[in-house]
Every structure is written in C-alpha cells, then in structure tokens.
Amino acid sequence: MKIEWKRIPEIIKDAKFICDTVSPEDVFQGEIGNCYFLSAVSALAENDFRIKNIFGELKINPNGFYMARIMFRGVYQ
C-alpha cells in the first residue's frame, strides 16, 4: 500500500481547520499508525479550549504550515 501525502485543500474544498466546537469524536485514525498521538489529541479535545489554545491561527494555511505551542513540564516552549 502506497501512502500519498496531500494538503487539506487538495482533499476537502472549503475545509475549516477548527470549527466553533471541538470534541473527541472529531479525531479519526488514518493509515499512518499514529494512534498514540491521536489518543492524546482526543483527550485534549474533551475541553475544546485546550485544542484552540495550542494553535496561533485557526484557519487553513494554503501552504500546509501550522504553528503549535508546545508545553513541557507545565511551561509553554
């Protein structure tokens, strides 16, 4: 099986990066074997403000680049 990487606008026209609300049901497992990461994202999505605070911009970036704030030992890096 060959995996082909695509940017979101190439797959879904008029996609939104984050809608008004975020929930654990919004997280889906794909084919790249990253269930450990997705389970952490799903846990964060229990309170949607946690997900929204991670990202500086909540719009689709046409180049596929996103800034995410990373916390290490309780301090944003």
Backbone as JSON Lines, residues from 0, in Angstrom:
{"i":0,"aa":"M","n":[0.83,-1.18,0.0],"ca":[0.0,0.0,0.0],"c":[0.88,1.25,0.0]}
{"i":1,"aa":"K","n":[0.63,2.14,-0.91],"ca":[1.38,3.38,-1.01],"c":[0.59,4.51,-0.35]}
{"i":2,"aa":"I","n":[1.24,5.26,0.53],"ca":[0.62,6.39,1.19],"c":[1.03,7.66,0.46]}
{"i":3,"aa":"E","n":[0.07,8.47,0.11],"ca":[0.33,9.72,-0.59],"c":[-0.09,10.88,0.3]}
{"i":4,"aa":"W","n":[0.83,11.8,0.58],"ca":[0.55,12.96,1.42],"c":[-0.07,14.06,0.58]}
{"i":5,"aa":"K","n":[-1.12,14.67,1.11],"ca":[-1.78,15.78,0.43],"c":[-2.07,16.87,1.46]}
{"i":6,"aa":"R","n":[-2.18,18.09,0.97],"ca":[-2.61,19.2,1.82],"c":[-4.12,19.16,1.93]}
{"i":7,"aa":"I","n":[-4.64,19.68,3.02],"ca":[-6.07,19.61,3.28],"c":[-6.91,20.18,2.14]}
{"i":8,"aa":"P","n":[-6.59,21.37,1.59],"ca":[-7.41,21.89,0.49],"c":[-7.42,21.01,-0.76]}
{"i":9,"aa":"E","n":[-6.43,20.13,-0.89],"ca":[-6.42,19.21,-2.03],"c":[-7.43,18.08,-1.84]}
{"i":10,"aa":"I","n":[-7.85,17.86,-0.6],"ca":[-8.78,16.78,-0.3],"c":[-10.2,17.31,-0.09]}
{"i":11,"aa":"I","n":[-10.31,18.38,0.69],"ca":[-11.61,18.94,1.06],"c":[-11.66,20.41,0.68]}
{"i":12,"aa":"K","n":[-12.51,20.74,-0.25],"ca":[-12.7,22.15,-0.63],"c":[-13.46,22.85,0.49]}
{"i":13,"aa":"D","n":[-13.12,24.08,0.77],"ca":[-13.76,24.88,1.82],"c":[-13.62,24.23,3.21]}
{"i":14,"aa":"A","n":[-12.51,23.57,3.47],"ca":[-12.27,22.94,4.77],"c":[-12.02,24.01,5.83]}
{"i":15,"aa":"K","n":[-12.3,23.66,7.06],"ca":[-12.01,24.53,8.19],"c":[-11.01,23.8,9.08]}
{"i":16,"aa":"F","n":[-10.03,24.55,9.59],"ca":[-9.03,23.94,10.46],"c":[-9.66,23.54,11.79]}
{"i":17,"aa":"I","n":[-10.33,24.5,12.43],"ca":[-11.08,24.24,13.65],"c":[-12.4,24.98,13.54]}
{"i":18,"aa":"C","n":[-13.5,24.27,13.75],"ca":[-14.82,24.88,13.71],"c":[-15.13,25.51,15.06]}
{"i":19,"aa":"D","n":[-16.38,25.87,15.26],"ca":[-16.77,26.51,16.51],"c":[-16.49,25.64,17.72]}
{"i":20,"aa":"T","n":[-16.74,24.34,17.6],"ca":[-16.52,23.44,18.72],"c":[-15.58,22.32,18.31]}
{"i":21,"aa":"V","n":[-14.92,21.73,19.3],"ca":[-14.02,20.6,19.08],"c":[-14.45,19.52,20.07]}
{"i":22,"aa":"S","n":[-14.46,18.27,19.61],"ca":[-14.81,17.18,20.52],"c":[-13.96,15.95,20.19]}
{"i":23,"aa":"P","n":[-13.87,14.99,21.1],"ca":[-13.1,13.78,20.83],"c":[-13.59,13.01,19.61]}
{"i":24,"aa":"E","n":[-14.87,13.15,19.28],"ca":[-15.43,12.46,18.11],"c":[-14.91,13.03,16.79]}
{"i":25,"aa":"D","n":[-14.25,14.17,16.83],"ca":[-13.68,14.79,15.62],"c":[-12.37,14.13,15.19]}
{"i":26,"aa":"V","n":[-11.79,13.3,16.04],"ca":[-10.48,12.69,15.78],"c":[-10.69,11.32,15.13]}
{"i":27,"aa":"F","n":[-10.01,11.11,13.98],"ca":[-10.14,9.85,13.24],"c":[-8.76,9.25,12.99]}
{"i":28,"aa":"Q","n":[-8.67,7.94,13.12],"ca":[-7.43,7.22,12.85],"c":[-7.31,6.98,11.35]}
{"i":29,"aa":"G","n":[-6.16,7.29,10.8],"ca":[-5.9,7.04,9.38],"c":[-5.04,5.8,9.2]}
{"i":30,"aa":"E","n":[-4.16,5.85,8.23],"ca":[-3.34,4.68,7.9],"c":[-1.88,4.82,8.3]}
{"i":31,"aa":"I","n":[-1.5,5.89,8.99],"ca":[-0.08,6.09,9.26],"c":[0.36,5.61,10.63]}
{"i":32,"aa":"G","n":[-0.53,4.99,11.41],"ca":[-0.12,4.39,12.68],"c":[0.26,5.38,13.74]}
{"i":33,"aa":"N","n":[-0.53,6.42,13.91],"ca":[-0.23,7.42,14.92],"c":[-1.29,7.45,16.01]}
{"i":34,"aa":"C","n":[-1.79,6.28,16.39],"ca":[-2.88,6.21,17.36],"c":[-2.49,6.79,18.72]}
{"i":35,"aa":"Y","n":[-1.23,6.65,19.11],"ca":[-0.77,7.21,20.38],"c":[-0.94,8.72,20.4]}
{"i":36,"aa":"F","n":[-0.62,9.38,19.29],"ca":[-0.77,10.83,19.18],"c":[-2.24,11.21,19.15]}
{"i":37,"aa":"L","n":[-3.03,10.49,18.36],"ca":[-4.45,10.81,18.24],"c":[-5.21,10.6,19.54]}
{"i":38,"aa":"S","n":[-4.8,9.63,20.34],"ca":[-5.46,9.43,21.63],"c":[-5.19,10.62,22.56]}
{"i":39,"aa":"A","n":[-3.98,11.18,22.49],"ca":[-3.67,12.37,23.29],"c":[-4.47,13.57,22.81]}
{"i":40,"aa":"V","n":[-4.6,13.75,21.5],"ca":[-5.4,14.85,20.95],"c":[-6.86,14.68,21.34]}
{"i":41,"aa":"S","n":[-7.36,13.47,21.28],"ca":[-8.74,13.2,21.67],"c":[-8.97,13.54,23.13]}
{"i":42,"aa":"A","n":[-8.02,13.22,23.99],"ca":[-8.14,13.55,25.41],"c":[-8.15,15.07,25.61]}
{"i":43,"aa":"L","n":[-7.3,15.78,24.88],"ca":[-7.3,17.24,24.96],"c":[-8.61,17.83,24.49]}
{"i":44,"aa":"A","n":[-9.23,17.2,23.5],"ca":[-10.47,17.71,22.92],"c":[-11.67,17.57,23.84]}
{"i":45,"aa":"E","n":[-11.51,16.91,24.98],"ca":[-12.6,16.85,25.96],"c":[-13.0,18.27,26.36]}
{"i":46,"aa":"N","n":[-12.04,19.17,26.4],"ca":[-12.3,20.6,26.65],"c":[-11.72,21.34,25.45]}
{"i":47,"aa":"D","n":[-12.59,21.8,24.55],"ca":[-12.11,22.32,23.27],"c":[-11.18,23.52,23.38]}
{"i":48,"aa":"F","n":[-11.25,24.27,24.49],"ca":[-10.35,25.42,24.61],"c":[-8.89,24.97,24.65]}
{"i":49,"aa":"R","n":[-8.63,23.73,25.1],"ca":[-7.25,23.23,25.13],"c":[-6.68,23.12,23.72]}
{"i":50,"aa":"I","n":[-7.46,22.6,22.8],"ca":[-7.02,22.48,21.41],"c":[-6.87,23.86,20.78]}
{"i":51,"aa":"K","n":[-7.86,24.72,20.99],"ca":[-7.82,26.06,20.38],"c":[-6.64,26.88,20.88]}
{"i":52,"aa":"N","n":[-6.22,26.69,22.13],"ca":[-5.09,27.44,22.68],"c":[-3.74,26.97,22.16]}
{"i":53,"aa":"I","n":[-3.68,25.76,21.63],"ca":[-2.42,25.24,21.11],"c":[-2.0,25.96,19.84]}
{"i":54,"aa":"F","n":[-2.99,26.3,18.99],"ca":[-2.69,26.87,17.67],"c":[-2.85,28.38,17.66]}
{"i":55,"aa":"G","n":[-1.9,29.06,17.04],"ca":[-1.95,30.51,16.94],"c":[-2.99,30.99,15.96]}
{"i":56,"aa":"E","n":[-3.15,30.31,14.87],"ca":[-4.09,30.67,13.82],"c":[-5.03,29.5,13.59]}
{"i":57,"aa":"L","n":[-6.32,29.76,13.52],"ca":[-7.3,28.69,13.38],"c":[-7.88,28.61,11.97]}
{"i":58,"aa":"K","n":[-7.12,29.06,10.98],"ca":[-7.56,28.99,9.59],"c":[-6.67,28.02,8.81]}
{"i":59,"aa":"I","n":[-7.22,27.49,7.72],"ca":[-6.44,26.6,6.86],"c":[-5.31,27.41,6.22]}
{"i":60,"aa":"N","n":[-4.1,26.91,6.32],"ca":[-2.94,27.54,5.69],"c":[-2.75,26.88,4.33]}
{"i":61,"aa":"P","n":[-2.78,27.66,3.24],"ca":[-2.65,27.06,1.91],"c":[-1.33,26.33,1.68]}
{"i":62,"aa":"N","n":[-0.31,26.67,2.45],"ca":[0.99,26.0,2.31],"c":[1.12,24.78,3.21]}
{"i":63,"aa":"G","n":[0.15,24.57,4.1],"ca":[0.18,23.4,4.97],"c":[1.04,23.57,6.21]}
{"i":64,"aa":"F","n":[1.41,24.8,6.56],"ca":[2.24,25.06,7.74],"c":[1.37,25.58,8.88]}
{"i":65,"aa":"Y","n":[1.58,25.03,10.08],"ca":[0.83,25.47,11.24],"c":[1.77,25.63,12.42]}
{"i":66,"aa":"M","n":[1.5,26.64,13.24],"ca":[2.28,26.87,14.45],"c":[1.51,26.24,15.6]}
{"i":67,"aa":"A","n":[2.2,25.46,16.42],"ca":[1.59,24.86,17.61],"c":[2.46,25.18,18.81]}
{"i":68,"aa":"R","n":[1.82,25.62,19.89],"ca":[2.55,25.88,21.13],"c":[2.71,24.56,21.87]}
{"i":69,"aa":"I","n":[3.91,24.27,22.29],"ca":[4.22,23.02,22.97],"c":[4.51,23.31,24.44]}
{"i":70,"aa":"M","n":[3.91,22.52,25.32],"ca":[4.14,22.68,26.75],"c":[5.03,21.55,27.25]}
{"i":71,"aa":"F","n":[6.05,21.91,28.01],"ca":[6.96,20.92,28.61],"c":[7.03,21.2,30.1]}
{"i":72,"aa":"R","n":[6.62,20.23,30.89],"ca":[6.59,20.37,32.35],"c":[5.81,21.6,32.8]}
{"i":73,"aa":"G","n":[4.68,21.84,32.11],"ca":[3.78,22.92,32.52],"c":[4.14,24.3,32.01]}
{"i":74,"aa":"V","n":[5.18,24.4,31.16],"ca":[5.61,25.7,30.65],"c":[5.62,25.66,29.14]}
{"i":75,"aa":"Y","n":[4.95,26.65,28.5],"ca":[4.97,26.71,27.04],"c":[6.38,27.01,26.56]}
{"i":76,"aa":"Q","n":[6.82,26.29,25.53],"ca":[8.17,26.43,24.99],"c":[8.12,27.29,23.73]}
